[in-house]
Amino acid sequence: MAAKSQICSIWLGSETGILKGVSLSKKQAFNFCEMSCLSRDQEVCVMAWGDSHESEVLVGSVNGTVKTFSTDKGIFTATRECGDASQGRFTGLAVTDSAMITCVESGLLKVWKEDNSDTVEVNVGKNVYRMRQNPSQHNLVATGGKENPLKVWDLERPEKPIFTAKNVAHDWLDMRVPVWVRDIGFIPDSDKIVTCTGHHQVHVYDPSSPQRRPVLEAHFGEYPLTALSLPASQGTVVVGNTHGMLAILDLRKGLVRGSLKGLSGAVRGLHCHPSLPLVASCGLDRFLRVHSLEDRSLQHKVYLKSRLNCVLFSSRELEVSFFYPDLSGDVKEVKADEEDDEVWDSMETVIEKTKKRPVCED
Amino acid sequence: MDKTEATLSKDVSKKKSKTKKQKREVETDVAPVEERNQMEKSESAPCFPPTFSVSEIKNKQRRHSMFLKFKEERRKNKLLLKKKKKKERKALGDKAPPKEVPKTIDNQRVYDETTVNPEDEEVAYDEGTDEFSAYFNRLTNPKVLITTSDRPRGRTVRFCNQLATVIPHAHVYYRRGLALKRVIPQCVSRGFTYLMVINEDRKVPMFSFTGRITDGMVLCHLPDGPTAHFKLSSVRLRKEIKRKGKSPTEHVPEVILNNFTTRLGHSIGRLFAALFPHDPQFVGRQVATFHNQRDFIFFRFHRYIFKNEKKAGIQELGPRFTLKLRSLQKGTFDSKFGEYEWVHKRHEMDSSRRKFHL
């Protein structure tokens, strides 16, 4: 179990409640489920890294529990009740120094401290579709939803948001443009925030500028945009919509730089690799696809049998496969036996040495 | 032109060589006669110059007759070859090599990795708890509402009525310009499990009358189930079917679902299966077949009778149509904001003739 989870570079959460790990270099996919009894109310809604070393994955389910999965040990180490199904699904999960932040659809944003004491509660409005944390400043979170504009909250001063976005001006028929924020991203090295909406718009907001309206507005397609991710290289954003169209948009002018082909179902989760130009996408068509952002080609395609909700890219280990790319390799699914800890613990843990990069400069 | 058919080949060849020669030098009448004699001698094997092809003859009639001869020749050779092979096979008896299976597009189908393995637990669990689980666990009985697009014309109306005789517990309602999103909650409250909308399109040929064709079907499973949008073609109403039987009776038919192998195919197969009640009445001897071949789903409705233990006779009743899946959307009908589980994208998915998705 531990060996299998240590080599996985992509983690996915599915609608059946199974946490899946995929190793691209070994071309294998593994299921990590806690018990042999699965149920639909364990459907994974959100996933996040537990810490900056990416040794723990936090998995939030529909029934309100947040499970911690350790990638080193390969088992679920902790479960925490963070609300119940009556408040709606989890729409965001994040971790600060010692606390966990969760947000549900009804608008209740809670900060859970380790010792189960004094949770900070904030009401961010109804119909929240997404909550995201600023990767550089961990006390800032942004929320948005249907008819719930983008709000940036500072958790140290949770009474009022530090930034509330204003809706764009009326359209050419002088009618109010509806608001539906589906996904949010913080642009690194700046204050700016990108959102994608259910009305196929992409907005860039700048809280440091005096205007509360979007600084940039771009359109893509005719279908709601469901997921967004910012690649390592600046100036672009990858968005996906409900028809399975993935596009790379340029953030300077708001034009479509290119689209990534291959998906046939709605995109539910998108994640760009932290350093390499790769993007992993998962959706309702039960496939994980990894595309390269430079030439927009499909690098890997994995069939994973259940509809997938979220995807997480780990920043390690991919160096091996990147320099020896395999085009759409067949990944065989390997069933992981649960609770065979004794066998695995008694074996030596195998630590893979990353191969040295070929020296190519100078 | 005065020459007879029999000598036509010689004639043409002579003409051909003559034209060729004329390119180089002026020909007297002597040389072609010599040539012709030569041709006559080597008549047994048609010897044309190696670069000659039938398409180079400019005269259409001659070209056509040459081609017919060529085809005849080829057919004869093929038959000879077949006979020879058969003789060899007979002679060898048991030691003959196995018969070669001809390649068909269905044989050469690209292996689809989403093909469902019957022992797969995860897929079984996924199917066991999806939106159709209520039907397959015998908790609900199907009740179908059939309607059309607004202002349907005769053919579509007749088609809907015939569908209603084929599907038990089906009710046809006139559309009256209602929005589907408003119809759906009302259906749910009245206990319907399926909404079937037959779409009609205005086929406007260049200058003539405006005809209508039935070309689309939306099948929406009701409590919160998937919505499938199909392209409907080849619709044959009962009176257009030759040698048909009497009209279908009220008995619940059996359902046959053929060749739905992939995961998507499974979902669609279950969608069709949930249209009909669970227990077929074998007294009625009626069967509805959904046969999937190369992503086209053929619907037929038959009545069968067992003549003896080995033979059964079938009579086709009822309408016949073919469906092609265009999209499968999760949730009830919401084409603008719904999430699609599968969308048919022609340029990406139809690039290979041997890849099928259902």
Interface residues (C-beta under 8 A of the other chain):
Chain A: E15 T16 I18 N31 L38 S39 R40 G198 Y223 P224 T226 T242 H243 G244 K261 G262 S264 G265 A266 R268 L284 D285 R286 Y303 K305 S306 R307 D330
Chain B: E113 T114 D120 E122 V123 Y125 D126 T129 R263 K330 K336 F337 G338 E339 Y340 E341 W342 V343 K345 E348 M349
